[in-house]
Amino acid sequence: MNTEGWLADTRTSYDTVATSYAEQVRNLLDETPEERAVLALFADLVRTTGGGPVADVGCGPGRVTAHLRELGVDAFGIDLSPAMIEVARREHPGPRFEVGSMTDLDLADASMAGLVAWYSLIHVPDDEIGSVLTHFQRVLRPGGPLLLSFHVGDESRLKTQGYGGHPMKVYVHRRQPCQMTAWLNDAGFTVEAHRTLSSAESTLGGILLARRQPDTRQRTSSGKSPEADQSAGHAGEG
């Protein structure tokens, strides 16, 4: 599969369908009580860990961002599509919304109390997932919760039309929870809960709740862990 230019294709596709997409998903949370419960749990975790800003990455028209605000979370939205951000600002004038990419988050290290990626990793190619999750790990505080949702399955397909019949050019990737868990572990997260469900959001959706692992290892002046320095020293002995 040729993934070259996937970011540009994703941006253009969602700029094209932004208004129609917003109309179709506006009330989906009213039809998905289990997903509302998961978002409420996430909001509680943010509050019990001290509160603070929460990034809804790939926020689209801002419906999840606004819902989190109703739950008392200081949430703001980031999306690749300028047209989606325009819709979000128009429909939800309270929260902050900005254009940005999950592949290069313009957020300070350890500045987020929580992060949500609600069905927003579905267009990211496999070979880019690790980089995206590393950005998530970088901007989250140690112990901060990460909430992911995604389509469950094994296939990837090219979507050429959607949301009102408008043209699109995006690959939709379905993943197994075990694969997502492995990627999260590699990026420095610990998965605490997962489930699959069928809802208005997805014919088979997966939800993972993870936390950024605490920074327990000290670094030496070389920038390596003590174990790495010790190993290097042994390797040099003859």
C-alpha positions in Angstrom: 0.0 0.0 0.0 1.3 3.4 -1.0 1.1 5.7 2.1 3.0 8.6 0.6 1.1 11.8 1.0 -1.5 10.3 3.4 -1.5 13.4 5.6 -2.3 15.7 2.6 -5.0 13.2 1.4 -6.5 13.1 4.9 -6.5 16.9 5.2 -8.1 17.4 1.8 -10.7 14.7 2.3 -11.9 16.1 5.6 -11.9 19.6 4.3 -14.2 18.4 1.6 -16.6 16.6 3.9 -16.4 18.7 7.0 -20.0 20.1 7.0 -21.6 16.8 6.0 -19.5 14.9 8.5 -20.5 17.2 11.3 -24.2 16.8 10.5 -23.9 13.0 10.5 -22.0 12.6 13.8 -23.4 15.5 15.8 -25.7 13.4 18.0 -23.9 10.0 18.0 -23.0 10.2 21.7 -26.7 10.3 22.4 -26.9 6.8 20.9 -23.8 5.4 22.5 -24.3 5.2 26.3 -21.3 2.9 26.8 -19.0 5.4 25.1 -20.4 8.2 27.2 -19.6 6.1 30.3 -16.0 5.6 29.1 -15.6 9.3 28.5 -17.0 10.0 32.0 -14.5 7.5 33.5 -11.7 9.3 31.6 -12.9 12.7 33.0 -12.8 11.3 36.5 -9.3 10.0 36.0 -8.1 13.4 34.9 -9.7 15.1 37.9 -8.3 12.6 40.4 -4.8 13.0 39.0 -4.9 16.8 39.6 -6.7 18.1 36.6 -5.3 20.3 33.9 -5.5 20.7 30.1 -6.7 17.7 28.0 -6.0 17.5 24.2 -8.6 15.9 22.0 -6.3 15.0 19.1 -8.1 14.6 15.8 -11.2 16.4 17.2 -13.0 16.8 13.9 -16.1 19.0 14.5 -15.5 19.1 18.2 -18.3 17.1 19.6 -16.1 15.0 22.0 -14.2 18.1 23.1 -17.4 19.8 24.0 -18.7 16.7 25.8 -15.6 16.5 27.9 -16.1 20.2 28.8 -19.6 19.4 30.0 -18.0 16.7 32.2 -15.8 19.4 33.8 -12.6 18.7 31.9 -10.4 21.6 30.5 -10.5 20.1 27.0 -9.4 21.7 23.8 -9.3 20.3 20.2 -6.6 19.8 17.6 -7.4 18.6 14.0 -5.4 18.4 10.7 -8.3 19.8 8.7 -8.8 23.6 8.8 -12.4 23.2 7.6 -13.1 20.8 10.5 -11.7 23.4 12.9 -13.9 26.1 11.4 -17.0 23.9 12.0 -15.9 23.1 15.6 -15.4 26.8 16.4 -18.8 27.6 15.0 -20.7 24.8 16.7 -18.8 24.9 20.0 -17.7 28.5 20.7 -16.5 27.8 24.3 -13.5 25.4 23.8 -10.3 26.3 22.1 -9.7 24.6 18.7 -6.6 24.8 16.6 -5.2 23.3 13.4 -2.4 20.8 14.0 -1.1 17.3 13.3 -0.7 14.4 15.6 2.5 13.6 13.8 4.1 16.7 15.2 2.2 18.0 18.2 3.0 21.6 19.0 2.6 21.1 22.8 5.2 21.3 25.5 6.6 18.2 27.1 4.6 16.8 30.0 2.1 19.6 29.7 -1.2 17.6 29.2 -3.2 16.1 32.1 -4.9 13.8 29.6 -5.2 13.0 25.9 -8.0 11.6 23.8 -7.7 10.2 20.2 -11.3 9.3 19.4 -11.4 7.2 16.2 -8.6 9.6 14.9 -5.8 7.0 14.4 -7.8 5.1 11.8 -6.0 6.8 8.9 -2.5 6.6 10.3 -0.4 4.0 8.5 1.2 1.2 10.6 4.7 2.6 10.2 3.7 6.0 11.5 1.7 4.8 14.6 4.8 4.5 16.8 5.9 8.0 16.1 2.4 9.4 16.8 2.2 7.5 20.1 5.7 8.8 21.0 4.3 12.3 20.6 1.4 11.4 22.8 3.8 10.1 25.5 6.0 13.2 25.3 3.2 15.7 25.9 1.4 13.7 28.7 2.4 14.1 32.3 3.7 10.9 33.9 0.7 8.9 35.0 -1.6 10.9 32.7 -4.5 8.9 31.1 -4.7 8.3 27.3 -8.0 7.2 25.8 -8.0 5.7 22.3 -10.9 4.3 20.2 -10.5 2.6 16.9 -12.1 0.2 14.4 -11.4 -3.4 15.2 -10.3 -5.8 12.4 -7.4 -6.8 10.2 -7.9 -5.1 6.9 -7.2 -1.7 5.4 -9.4 -0.3 2.6 -9.3 2.8 0.5 -12.3 5.1 1.1 -13.1 7.1 -2.0 -16.5 8.5 -1.0 -18.3 9.4 2.1 -20.4 11.7 4.3 -22.9 13.1 1.8 -21.4 11.4 -1.2 -18.4 13.7 -1.4 -15.1 12.4 -2.8 -12.4 11.2 -0.3 -9.1 9.5 -0.6 -8.2 8.0 2.8 -7.2 4.5 3.9 -9.3 3.2 6.8 -7.1 0.9 9.0 -8.8 -1.7 11.3 -6.6 -3.0 14.1 -6.7 -5.7 16.8 -6.6 -4.6 20.4 -3.5 -6.7 21.0 -1.6 -4.9 18.3 -2.7 -1.5 19.6 -1.6 -2.6 23.1 1.8 -3.7 21.9 2.3 -0.3 20.2 1.3 1.5 23.3 3.7 -0.5 25.5 6.5 0.2 23.1 5.8 3.9 23.3 5.9 4.0 27.1 2.3 3.4 28.1 0.6 0.9 30.3 -2.8 -0.3 29.2 -5.2 -0.5 32.1 -8.5 -1.4 30.4 -9.8 -2.4 27.1 -13.1 -3.5 25.5 -14.8 -3.9 22.2 -18.3 -2.9 21.5 -20.8 -2.3 18.6 -22.5 1.0 18.5 -23.6 3.9 16.3 -19.9 4.9 16.3 -18.5 1.7 14.8 -19.8 -1.7 13.8 -17.0 -3.1 16.0 -15.1 -0.6 18.0 -12.2 -0.9 20.3 -11.5 1.3 23.3 -8.2 1.3 25.2 -7.5 3.3 28.4 -3.8 3.6 29.1 -1.5 5.8 31.3 1.9 7.2 30.5 4.5 5.3 32.5 6.3 7.2 35.2 9.9 8.3 34.5 11.6 6.0 37.0 15.0 5.7 35.5 17.5 8.4 36.1 19.7 9.7 33.3 23.5 10.1 33.4 25.4 13.0 32.0 25.8 11.0 28.8 22.0 11.0 28.4 21.8 7.2 28.8 20.3 5.3 31.6 22.7 4.0 34.2 22.1 0.5 32.9 23.1 1.5 29.4 26.3 3.2 30.6 27.2 0.1 32.7 26.6 -2.2 29.8 28.7 0.0 27.5 31.5 -0.1 30.0 31.4 -3.9 30.2 31.4 -4.1 26.4 34.6 -2.1 26.3 36.5 -4.4 28.7 38.9 -6.8 27.1 
